[in-house]
């Protein structure tokens, strides 16, 4: 009798090929796994892992190929060809570290409608006109979101027409590379990288594999031709750059375009910069006629310069290394509700709740039956702790109905014990306050000993170790009710 082999114990025949195991990849960050999971193991997003193709079969052997040019000592490398060229937009040059480096790839990300396309069209126009003294240069602007006629209409509206600015409305990667080969541009703008797709890669435009392939191809062209490339990138609902996380690693510079769509103010920050600092910020004003740089944006954030308005106090914030004057306004009114409203605009609501608790406990300010509203002027955001003291003084002024003395500025972090703590960048904050015409500054205790006489010239420094002392310093004899 023949033995019957159980299917569970049968061994595969020698030489039989094993079935390829499917690989699964996250659509948000590109994380790969051999089996399906409901939650990404890297970005922790739910429902983003889908089948991508066969998994890698292990390490591969790469044949050695001859080098084209021998490695040289680092001291013999010519750096003149890698000098940054100004874009013609001073605020963007500030963020980039002087301008565009040949072969650099810059990713500009931001919310829809914030002004990314308008800014890059202005940069393309200024670069094409050669306003930096280098003469006219060829610029190729590739749009995948709009038609050529739509871009032309916007260029006419903002005054960005230039004879050497070439425009192409394409969504195919091969065609885009053909335009680059035919025109040999000195600057390439792609709007946006999520709308370009390659016919050689499966998936729709904007997918992980497509974005990776398009970015790799454009980066290779930029390095080979030494052409700077500006890429527009979409963002997710959480504010992160859409597509694989490797996109931010591949490019040289990642800029975040920020701003409230209902405000004129726009800010550009460098999240990553291989050629300059990442603590600079560029300020722009978006109007119907285009976008312009603001070398002194304090006027957008100030309405009364702190003169005679109850519930208003000015502080000096640091955006990167740049000091900006910011006016904080507060309104306190009796509440008919059992739970009074606490509404903020431009400041974290939890920070407001902490300041109110400190004022109630350490400054005897009763607000349990009052609605409190706190807002910043001009659409700016008071995100650093240095604005705590100005917010506290604005709330006290609104509660008592008495305005702070004209020309008063305040900055300092308010602790839970009611203490006023020192903040960084004291000299820059005081210099900006003096330049804008303020005459007195409420500052943390010990500030006088740590600042230079030049930065505090013309300013009366009122030191306060406690929030109650700060209230008394700006208005001696004031009593809260």
Secondary structure, DSSP 8 states (H G I E B T S, - for coil): ------TTT----TT------EEEEETTT--EESS--SB-TTT--BS-EEEEEE---S---------SS----GGGS--GGG--B--S-HHHHHHHTSSB-TT-EEEEEE-TTSSHHHHHHHHHHHHHHTTTTT----EEEEESSS-HHHHHHHHHHHT---TTEEEEE--BHHHHHHHHHHH--SEEEEE-GGG-B-TTS-S-TTSHHHHHHHHHHHHHHHHHHT-EEEEEE-B-TTSSBSS-THHHHHSSEEEEEE--TTSSEEEEEEEEESSS-SS-EEEEEEETTEEEE-SSTHHHH-SSTT-S-TTEEEEEEEETTEEEEEEEEEEEEE--SSS--EEEESS-HHHHHHHHHHHHHHS----TTEEEEEEEGGG----SGGGHHHHHHHHHHHHHT----TTEEE--EE-TTSBEE--S-HHHHHHHHHHTT--EEEEETTHHHHS-TTTTTT-EEEEESBHHHHHHHHSTT----
